[in-house]
Amino acid sequence: MKQKFIRAILLATLIILLILTNMPFTEKSETKIFTLPGLPRPIANTPVIITSAGQSTDTYIIRDISNQLMIRSFFMPQARDVDLKDIKTIVFVVGYSSLGAKLQGISYEEEKLRIEKLLQKAKEDKLTVLTVVIGSEQLQDNKTEELLRLIGKQTDYLVGMRESSRASILIELAKDGDIPLTLVNKVNDISEPFASAFR
């Protein structure tokens, strides 16, 4: 009798544990990781400024994508807050390159300050902020991460590479800020989510 009672308790405990482990627990803010083609509806308008956040050459890739998609954009790797007049959307291409900064004659601190001023102006003027992270060149990860976190607090859409070392940061930012995120496999795949932000 005692053995039957113990078995019944163990069985009941096992069933409860199975139910609990299979229950779908959802977080308050679920990450919106959209698969290609990207956003379900447009969130951005033209004209657009495409600028660097860290002076990597990845900015040129996004310029080319924007041109291929015939999105009305201005390519300004060192855009300043005064350049945002009549602009509706700002695209940050994040990646810190010490070589790129050196060629432009600016320090990391100056680059960070420039970005902070752009973000402040974007907030004041209620501009849409898009953030793209490619990482196609050797970058200084700690500075790239710092810039990404700075911009990620205010961005409306994140696009990055699935296999990038920064994918986990993008997912974290998306969760924390309830920001739509698209992760792609190849650089060429960026065209579709980028276009989805505008049309």
Steps between C-alpha positions, in 0.01 A plus 500: 500500500780733597687421177190577289462833678866595434468394136186712461681805647802446273277458196304816585827694551633373167180605317513847657865540400421392142215750478715781637793433264270501197307813591561787255647776712515829310694807599332837531694629202540233235776560246369578157756315290353531154620264235547621144359710342496709819245735649130430437440869421716808431618713793733748328469786252738680265722696475756292687850565631733200506783554744770298669520426869867415529631584151517144363472446125172308556322833452582480128318165475179657633545799269515260204195306622305824542598611148397164350162528673469860376433632849552875516801521728802712578826324572685683777738278702573793732154658509445766766181600678478811278478269196167356615289791377204367297615141562239238602721197571855445617680172430795416725743240369678389815860379511802669654813496287810665648644524147184665368496748790868576444444562128217739589718672761262442791537326836258245645379760752425748218314232305293406805414865568394548136266200528355623830419836339338326201287289734395805699397683182321189372305484826409869487386477138331160547707336226491127430829332593615184322809311618700262281794289621699304244850449639661413168840633610714455811343729758578594857216311663487683833463840331260361241290353780500830691379689191241234426361518852494880483300503175296191588318684778339729244476291185173397333637202307811281526657306212803277545682186396387171654854363536652826625663525842258786566181300429454428871522873581241576232265238647553644848427855379191379313367327812577785736357772276227297325667589169438312174809306394598323179802272490620397154745236378679700229577868436290491181197394708498841672325652197164344583465607866648840415240551227222379731563796730402737218243315288 
